[in-house]
Amino acid sequence: MTFYISPIIEGKLTRLKVEKIFESPSIERFEVTAKNKSLTLQTNRILFQNRGLKHRKGQWTIVAGNLNKSAALQRITDAIDKELQ
C-alpha cells in the first residue's frame, strides 16, 4: 500500500511517499521517503483496532533512520493516521 502525505515541516509543505512494508496482527511498519532520505516507523495501531478500540491512537516508534525534530515526527504520524482512516 503506497500513498503520499503533505505535512508542514519547519514551515515548509513537504510531500512524502509512505509505503506499508510490514503488517502483523499486532504491528504495522511504514517507510517514509523524502527526496534522498528514508525513515521506517512502527505502530501498534492495528492491535487496538483488532481488539475493538477504534478511537485509541497507536504508539509510533522510529525503527530505522533518524529525525532531529520531534514536532516533525508528530506531524508525519498525524498525517499517516489521517490518511489511514
N, CA, C and O atoms as a printed pandas DataFrame, in Angstrom:
     atom_number atom_name residue_name chain_id  residue_number  x_coord  y_coord  z_coord
0              1         N          MET        A               1    0.846   -1.170    0.000
1              2        CA          MET        A               1    0.000    0.000    0.000
2              3         C          MET        A               1    0.891    1.234    0.000
3              4         O          MET        A               1    1.718    1.403    0.896
4              5         N          THR        A               2    0.732    2.077   -0.978
5              6        CA          THR        A               2    1.542    3.277   -1.112
6              7         C          THR        A               2    0.628    4.493   -1.234
7              8         O          THR        A               2   -0.367    4.468   -1.959
8              9         N          PHE        A               3    0.980    5.553   -0.518
9             10        CA          PHE        A               3    0.240    6.800   -0.613
10            11         C          PHE        A               3    1.185    7.954   -0.296
11            12         O          PHE        A               3    2.320    7.738    0.130
12            13         N          TYR        A               4    0.714    9.173   -0.507
13            14        CA          TYR        A               4    1.518   10.372   -0.286
14            15         C          TYR        A               4    0.862   11.244    0.776
15            16         O          TYR        A               4   -0.363   11.341    0.845
16            17         N          ILE        A               5    1.691   11.877    1.602
17            18        CA          ILE        A               5    1.217   12.821    2.599
18            19         C          ILE        A               5    1.959   14.134    2.393
19            20         O          ILE        A               5    3.037   14.161    1.800
20            21         N          SER        A               6    1.375   15.220    2.888
21            22        CA          SER        A               6    2.000   16.536    2.739
22            23         C          SER        A               6    1.938   17.316    4.054
23            24         O          SER        A               6    1.168   18.271    4.160
24            25         N          PRO        A               7    2.728   16.931    5.053
25            26        CA          PRO        A               7    2.737   17.688    6.312
26            27         C          PRO        A               7    3.604   18.947    6.193
27            28         O          PRO        A               7    4.480   19.031    5.332
28            29         N          ILE        A               8    3.350   19.913    7.061
29            30        CA          ILE        A               8    4.175   21.118    7.115
30            31         C          ILE        A               8    5.289   20.854    8.130
31            32         O          ILE        A               8    5.028   20.680    9.321
32            33         N          ILE        A               9    6.529   20.827    7.646
33            34        CA          ILE        A               9    7.693   20.561    8.492
34            35         C          ILE        A               9    8.629   21.754    8.391
35            36         O          ILE        A               9    9.073   22.120    7.303
36            37         N          GLU        A              10    8.924   22.355    9.536
37            38        CA          GLU        A              10    9.791   23.533    9.620
38            39         C          GLU        A              10    9.313   24.658    8.706
39            40         O          GLU        A              10   10.118   25.329    8.059
40            41         N          GLY        A              11    8.006   24.856    8.660
41            42        CA          GLY        A              11    7.426   25.938    7.880
42            43         C          GLY        A              11    7.287   25.676    6.393
43            44         O          GLY        A              11    6.871   26.565    5.650
44            45         N          LYS        A              12    7.623   24.483    5.945
45            46        CA          LYS        A              12    7.547   24.160    4.520
46            47         C          LYS        A              12    6.605   22.976    4.311
47            48         O          LYS        A              12    6.607   22.017    5.084
48            49         N          LEU        A              13    5.809   23.061    3.262
49            50        CA          LEU        A              13    4.945   21.951    2.893
50            51         C          LEU        A              13    5.804   20.895    2.203
51            52         O          LEU        A              13    6.388   21.155    1.151
52            53         N          THR        A              14    5.878   19.723    2.788
53            54        CA          THR        A              14    6.753   18.663    2.302
54            55         C          THR        A              14    5.918   17.484    1.826
55            56         O          THR        A              14    5.039   17.012    2.546
56            57         N          ARG        A              15    6.184   17.014    0.632
57            58        CA          ARG        A              15    5.478   15.841    0.107
58            59         C          ARG        A              15    6.325   14.605    0.372
59            60         O          ARG        A              15    7.483   14.535   -0.039
60            61         N          LEU        A              16    5.743   13.641    1.056
61            62        CA          LEU        A              16    6.447   12.421    1.433
62            63         C          LEU        A              16    5.700   11.204    0.903
63            64         O          LEU        A              16    4.470   11.158    0.911
64            65         N          LYS        A              17    6.457   10.233    0.447
65            66        CA          LYS        A              17    5.886    8.970   -0.004
66            67         C          LYS        A              17    5.882    8.019    1.190
67            68         O          LYS        A              17    6.895    7.864    1.872
68            69         N          VAL        A              18    4.742    7.386    1.436
69            70        CA          VAL        A              18    4.599    6.449    2.552
70            71         C          VAL        A              18    4.205    5.096    1.977
71            72         O          VAL        A              18    3.266    4.989    1.189
72            73         N          GLU        A              19    4.935    4.071    2.385
73            74        CA          GLU        A              19    4.659    2.720    1.899
74            75         C          GLU        A              19    4.585    1.764    3.090
75            76         O          GLU        A              19    5.484    1.733    3.931
76            77         N          LYS        A              20    3.505    0.986    3.151
77            78        CA          LYS        A              20    3.390   -0.024    4.205
78            79         C          LYS        A              20    4.269   -1.200    3.794
79            80         O          LYS        A              20    4.060   -1.810    2.746
80            81         N          ILE        A              21    5.260   -1.510    4.640
81            82        CA          ILE        A              21    6.209   -2.559    4.278
82            83         C          ILE        A              21    6.010   -3.844    5.071
83            84         O          ILE        A              21    6.511   -4.897    4.676
84            85         N          PHE        A              22    5.278   -3.770    6.196
85            86        CA          PHE        A              22    5.093   -4.971    7.017
86            87         C          PHE        A              22    3.804   -4.814    7.813
87            88         O          PHE        A              22    3.474   -3.724    8.281
88            89         N          GLU        A              23    3.082   -5.922    7.957
89            90        CA          GLU        A              23    1.880   -5.925    8.784
90            91         C          GLU        A              23    1.750   -7.281    9.460
91            92         O          GLU        A              23    1.865   -8.322    8.814
92            93         N          SER        A              24    1.511   -7.258   10.762
93            94        CA          SER        A              24    1.221   -8.462   11.526
94            95         C          SER        A              24   -0.028   -8.163   12.357
95            96         O          SER        A              24   -0.533   -7.042   12.305
96            97         N          PRO        A              25   -0.534   -9.118   13.111
97            98        CA          PRO        A              25   -1.730   -8.828   13.925
98            99         C          PRO        A              25   -1.495   -7.787   15.021
99           100         O          PRO        A              25   -2.459   -7.273   15.590
100          101         N          SER        A              26   -0.246   -7.468   15.325
101          102        CA          SER        A              26   -0.003   -6.513   16.403
102          103         C          SER        A              26    0.730   -5.240   15.983
103          104         O          SER        A              26    0.636   -4.236   16.689
104          105         N          ILE        A              27    1.450   -5.241   14.873
105          106        CA          ILE        A              27    2.192   -4.042   14.467
106          107         C          ILE        A              27    2.092   -3.804   12.958
107          108         O          ILE        A              27    1.784   -4.704   12.177
108          109         N          GLU        A              28    2.364   -2.563   12.589
109          110        CA          GLU        A              28    2.485   -2.177   11.184
110          111         C          GLU        A              28    3.779   -1.378   11.054
111          112         O          GLU        A              28    4.146   -0.637   11.966
112          113         N          ARG        A              29    4.461   -1.524    9.944
113          114        CA          ARG        A              29    5.654   -0.728    9.660
114          115         C          ARG        A              29    5.455    0.026    8.355
115          116         O          ARG        A              29    4.944   -0.507    7.370
116          117         N          PHE        A              30    5.877    1.287    8.385
117          118        CA          PHE        A              30    5.762    2.157    7.229
118          119         C          PHE        A              30    7.126    2.744    6.910
119          120         O          PHE        A              30    7.882    3.109    7.811
120          121         N          GLU        A              31    7.433    2.833    5.628
121          122        CA          GLU        A              31    8.653    3.503    5.193
122          123         C          GLU        A              31    8.248    4.848    4.610
123          124         O          GLU        A              31    7.475    4.923    3.656
124          125         N          VAL        A              32    8.791    5.917    5.209
125          126        CA          VAL        A              32    8.510    7.281    4.777
126          127         C          VAL        A              32    9.735    7.762    4.014
127          128         O          VAL        A              32   10.847    7.738    4.541
128          129         N          THR        A              33    9.533    8.198    2.773
129          130        CA          THR        A              33   10.648    8.571    1.918
130          131         C          THR        A              33   10.486    9.999    1.437
131          132         O          THR        A              33    9.427   10.384    0.941
132          133         N          ALA        A              34   11.548   10.785    1.587
133          134        CA          ALA        A              34   11.623   12.121    1.010
134          135         C          ALA        A              34   12.533   12.009   -0.211
135          136         O          ALA        A              34   12.690   10.920   -0.762
136          137         N          LYS        A              35   13.129   13.110   -0.638
137          138        CA          LYS        A              35   13.961   13.081   -1.836
138          139         C          LYS        A              35   15.131   12.104   -1.718
139          140         O          LYS        A              35   15.323   11.253   -2.586
140          141         N          ASN        A              36   15.905   12.226   -0.653
141          142        CA          ASN        A              36   17.094   11.390   -0.537
142          143         C          ASN        A              36   17.229   10.716    0.828
143          144         O          ASN        A              36   18.275   10.139    1.122
144          145         N          LYS        A              37   16.212   10.776    1.653
145          146        CA          LYS        A              37   16.267   10.161    2.975
146          147         C          LYS        A              37   15.037    9.298    3.188
147          148         O          LYS        A              37   13.976    9.543    2.614
148          149         N          SER        A              38   15.200    8.280    4.027
149          150        CA          SER        A              38   14.040    7.460    4.356
150          151         C          SER        A              38   14.033    7.187    5.853
151          152         O          SER        A              38   15.058    7.259    6.531
152          153         N          LEU        A              39   12.855    6.876    6.335
153          154        CA          LEU        A              39   12.620    6.669    7.750
154          155         C          LEU        A              39   11.637    5.519    7.873
155          156         O          LEU        A              39   10.648    5.480    7.142
156          157         N          THR        A              40   11.882    4.584    8.774
157          158        CA          THR        A              40   10.964    3.476    8.994
158          159         C          THR        A              40   10.287    3.660   10.341
159          160         O          THR        A              40   10.951    3.764   11.372
160          161         N          LEU        A              41    8.968    3.698   10.324
161          162        CA          LEU        A              41    8.176    3.899   11.527
162          163         C          LEU        A              41    7.346    2.655   11.816
163          164         O          LEU        A              41    6.919    1.949   10.903
164          165         N          GLN        A              42    7.127    2.401   13.104
165          166        CA          GLN        A              42    6.341    1.245   13.526
166          167         C          GLN        A              42    5.237    1.723   14.459
167          168         O          GLN        A              42    5.460    2.596   15.298
168          169         N          THR        A              43    4.059    1.154   14.313
169          170        CA          THR        A              43    2.929    1.494   15.178
170          171         C          THR        A              43    2.178    0.241   15.595
171          172         O          THR        A              43    2.176   -0.765   14.885
172          173         N          ASN        A              44    1.540    0.316   16.754
173          174        CA          ASN        A              44    0.710   -0.793   17.220
174          175         C          ASN        A              44   -0.779   -0.462   17.067
175          176         O          ASN        A              44   -1.613   -1.017   17.782
176          177         N          ARG        A              45   -1.106    0.423   16.154
177          178        CA          ARG        A              45   -2.470    0.860   15.893
178          179         C          ARG        A              45   -3.381   -0.307   15.526
179          180         O          ARG        A              45   -4.536   -0.351   15.949
180          181         N          ILE        A              46   -2.877   -1.231   14.758
181          182        CA          ILE        A              46   -3.692   -2.357   14.293
182          183         C          ILE        A              46   -4.083   -3.289   15.448
183          184         O          ILE        A              46   -5.134   -3.928   15.399
184          185         N          LEU        A              47   -3.253   -3.367   16.471
185          186        CA          LEU        A              47   -3.571   -4.171   17.653
186          187         C          LEU        A              47   -4.824   -3.634   18.334
187          188         O          LEU        A              47   -5.703   -4.403   18.721
188          189         N          PHE        A              48   -4.904   -2.306   18.480
189          190        CA          PHE        A              48   -6.074   -1.702   19.115
190          191         C          PHE        A              48   -7.320   -1.866   18.247
191          192         O          PHE        A              48   -8.411   -2.079   18.776
192          193         N          GLN        A              49   -7.177   -1.772   16.939
193          194        CA          GLN        A              49   -8.324   -1.961   16.051
194          195         C          GLN        A              49   -8.841   -3.390   16.110
195          196         O          GLN        A              49  -10.051   -3.619   16.082
196          197         N          ASN        A              50   -7.925   -4.354   16.192
197          198        CA          ASN        A              50   -8.340   -5.755   16.267
198          199         C          ASN        A              50   -9.067   -6.070   17.568
199          200         O          ASN        A              50   -9.885   -6.988   17.624
200          201         N          ARG        A              51   -8.765   -5.307   18.610
201          202        CA          ARG        A              51   -9.435   -5.505   19.906
202          203         C          ARG        A              51  -10.708   -4.676   20.035
203          204         O          ARG        A              51  -11.379   -4.729   21.066
204          205         N          GLY        A              52  -11.043   -3.916   19.006
205          206        CA          GLY        A              52  -12.264   -3.132   19.030
206          207         C          GLY        A              52  -12.104   -1.734   19.598
207          208         O          GLY        A              52  -13.100   -1.038   19.796
208          209         N          LEU        A              53  -10.881   -1.304   19.865
209          210        CA          LEU        A              53  -10.624    0.032   20.410
210          211         C          LEU        A              53  -10.290    0.974   19.256
211          212         O          LEU        A              53   -9.132    1.347   19.071
212          213         N          LYS        A              54  -11.291    1.352   18.493
213          214        CA          LYS        A              54  -11.068    2.083   17.250
214          215         C          LYS        A              54  -10.620    3.521   17.466
215          216         O          LYS        A              54   -9.985    4.096   16.582
216          217         N          HIS        A              55  -10.926    4.115   18.602
217          218        CA          HIS        A              55  -10.584    5.517   18.821
218          219         C          HIS        A              55   -9.262    5.711   19.559
219          220         O          HIS        A              55   -8.838    6.846   19.778
220          221         N          ARG        A              56   -8.623    4.641   19.937
221          222        CA          ARG        A              56   -7.335    4.763   20.622
222          223         C          ARG        A              56   -6.220    4.881   19.585
223          224         O          ARG        A              56   -6.152    4.104   18.632
224          225         N          LYS        A              57   -5.345    5.870   19.792
225          226        CA          LYS        A              57   -4.232    6.069   18.867
226          227         C          LYS        A              57   -3.105    5.103   19.219
227          228         O          LYS        A              57   -2.875    4.803   20.390
228          229         N          GLY        A              58   -2.419    4.630   18.216
229          230        CA          GLY        A              58   -1.291    3.740   18.437
230          231         C          GLY        A              58   -0.043    4.521   18.822
231          232         O          GLY        A              58    0.029    5.737   18.645
232          233         N          GLN        A              59    0.923    3.806   19.344
233          234        CA          GLN        A              59    2.200    4.420   19.702
234          235         C          GLN        A              59    3.161    4.255   18.530
235          236         O          GLN        A              59    3.336    3.150   18.015
236          237         N          TRP        A              60    3.785    5.357   18.109
237          238        CA          TRP        A              60    4.704    5.351   16.982
238          239         C          TRP        A              60    6.143    5.336   17.488
239          240         O          TRP        A              60    6.488    6.065   18.418
240          241         N          THR        A              61    6.979    4.503   16.870
241          242        CA          THR        A              61    8.406    4.479   17.183
242          243         C          THR        A              61    9.206    4.472   15.886
243          244         O          THR        A              61    8.745    3.989   14.851
244          245         N          ILE        A              62   10.415    5.021   15.968
245          246        CA          ILE        A              62   11.308    5.031   14.817
246          247         C          ILE        A              62   12.136    3.754   14.855
247          248         O          ILE        A              62   12.834    3.498   15.836
248          249         N          VAL        A              63   12.065    2.956   13.806
249          250        CA          VAL        A              63   12.791    1.694   13.725
250          251         C          VAL        A              63   14.132    1.896   13.018
251          252         O          VAL        A              63   15.152    1.378   13.471
252          253         N          ALA        A              64   14.138    2.635   11.926
253          254        CA          ALA        A              64   15.365    2.878   11.163
254          255         C          ALA        A              64   15.373    4.328   10.697
255          256         O          ALA        A              64   14.324    4.906   10.412
256          257         N          GLY        A              65   16.553    4.902   10.624
257          258        CA          GLY        A              65   16.699    6.296   10.237
258          259         C          GLY        A              65   16.699    7.177   11.470
259          260         O          GLY        A              65   16.579    6.682   12.591
260          261         N          ASN        A              66   16.830    8.466   11.276
261          262        CA          ASN        A              66   16.767    9.381   12.404
262          263         C          ASN        A              66   16.032   10.643   11.998
263          264         O          ASN        A              66   15.976   11.007   10.823
264          265         N          LEU        A              67   15.474   11.297   12.994
265          266        CA          LEU        A              67   14.718   12.518   12.798
266          267         C          LEU        A              67   15.063   13.438   13.953
267          268         O          LEU        A              67   14.886   13.073   15.115
268          269         N          ASN        A              68   15.551   14.621   13.643
269          270        CA          ASN        A              68   16.037   15.527   14.679
270          271         C          ASN        A              68   14.923   16.246   15.427
271          272         O          ASN        A              68   15.079   16.566   16.605
272          273         N          LYS        A              69   13.837   16.496   14.780
273          274        CA          LYS        A              69   12.748   17.275   15.375
274          275         C          LYS        A              69   11.589   16.368   15.767
275          276         O          LYS        A              69   11.042   15.653   14.928
276          277         N          SER        A              70   11.216   16.396   17.048
277          278        CA          SER        A              70   10.083   15.576   17.485
278          279         C          SER        A              70    8.771   16.140   16.960
279          280         O          SER        A              70    7.820   15.385   16.760
280          281         N          ALA        A              71    8.695   17.450   16.733
281          282        CA          ALA        A              71    7.482   18.039   16.164
282          283         C          ALA        A              71    7.254   17.531   14.740
283          284         O          ALA        A              71    6.112   17.336   14.324
284          285         N          ALA        A              72    8.326   17.320   14.002
285          286        CA          ALA        A              72    8.206   16.796   12.643
286          287         C          ALA        A              72    7.669   15.365   12.679
287          288         O          ALA        A              72    6.828   14.998   11.858
288          289         N          LEU        A              73    8.143   14.568   13.611
289          290        CA          LEU        A              73    7.645   13.196   13.752
290          291         C          LEU        A              73    6.159   13.202   14.076
291          292         O          LEU        A              73    5.400   12.402   13.528
292          293         N          GLN        A              74    5.739   14.094   14.958
293          294        CA          GLN        A              74    4.329   14.178   15.325
294          295         C          GLN        A              74    3.468   14.548   14.121
295          296         O          GLN        A              74    2.390   13.983   13.937
296          297         N          ARG        A              75    3.927   15.479   13.308
297          298        CA          ARG        A              75    3.154   15.886   12.130
298          299         C          ARG        A              75    3.095   14.779   11.091
299          300         O          ARG        A              75    2.068   14.593   10.440
300          301         N          ILE        A              76    4.183   14.046   10.931
301          302        CA          ILE        A              76    4.203   12.926    9.983
302          303         C          ILE        A              76    3.250   11.825   10.426
303          304         O          ILE        A              76    2.471   11.315    9.622
304          305         N          THR        A              77    3.308   11.457   11.706
305          306        CA          THR        A              77    2.444   10.385   12.208
306          307         C          THR        A              77    0.974   10.800   12.191
307          308         O          THR        A              77    0.105    9.973   11.915
308          309         N          ASP        A              78    0.684   12.065   12.481
309          310        CA          ASP        A              78   -0.704   12.545   12.402
310          311         C          ASP        A              78   -1.226   12.457   10.970
311          312         O          ASP        A              78   -2.371   12.066   10.743
312          313         N          ALA        A              79   -0.380   12.823   10.006
313          314        CA          ALA        A              79   -0.792   12.770    8.600
314          315         C          ALA        A              79   -1.019   11.322    8.150
315          316         O          ALA        A              79   -1.947   11.053    7.387
316          317         N          ILE        A              80   -0.186   10.397    8.612
317          318        CA          ILE        A              80   -0.373    8.981    8.264
318          319         C          ILE        A              80   -1.666    8.468    8.883
319          320         O          ILE        A              80   -2.440    7.789    8.209
320          321         N          ASP        A              81   -1.918    8.781   10.164
321          322        CA          ASP        A              81   -3.158    8.361   10.817
322          323         C          ASP        A              81   -4.376    8.889   10.076
323          324         O          ASP        A              81   -5.348    8.162    9.871
324          325         N          LYS        A              82   -4.323   10.149    9.675
325          326        CA          LYS        A              82   -5.439   10.757    8.962
326          327         C          LYS        A              82   -5.685   10.053    7.621
327          328         O          LYS        A              82   -6.830    9.834    7.228
328          329         N          GLU        A              83   -4.609    9.707    6.935
329          330        CA          GLU        A              83   -4.738    9.029    5.640
330          331         C          GLU        A              83   -5.302    7.603    5.793
331          332         O          GLU        A              83   -6.035    7.133    4.924
332          333         N          LEU        A              84   -4.968    6.933    6.873
333          334        CA          LEU        A              84   -5.403    5.544    7.065
334          335         C          LEU        A              84   -6.857    5.444    7.501
335          336         O          LEU        A              84   -7.458    4.379    7.361
336          337         N          GLN        A              85   -7.440    6.511    8.021
337          338        CA          GLN        A              85   -8.834    6.457    8.466
338          339         C          GLN        A              85   -9.769    6.722    7.384
339          340         O          GLN        A              85  -10.981    6.712    7.600
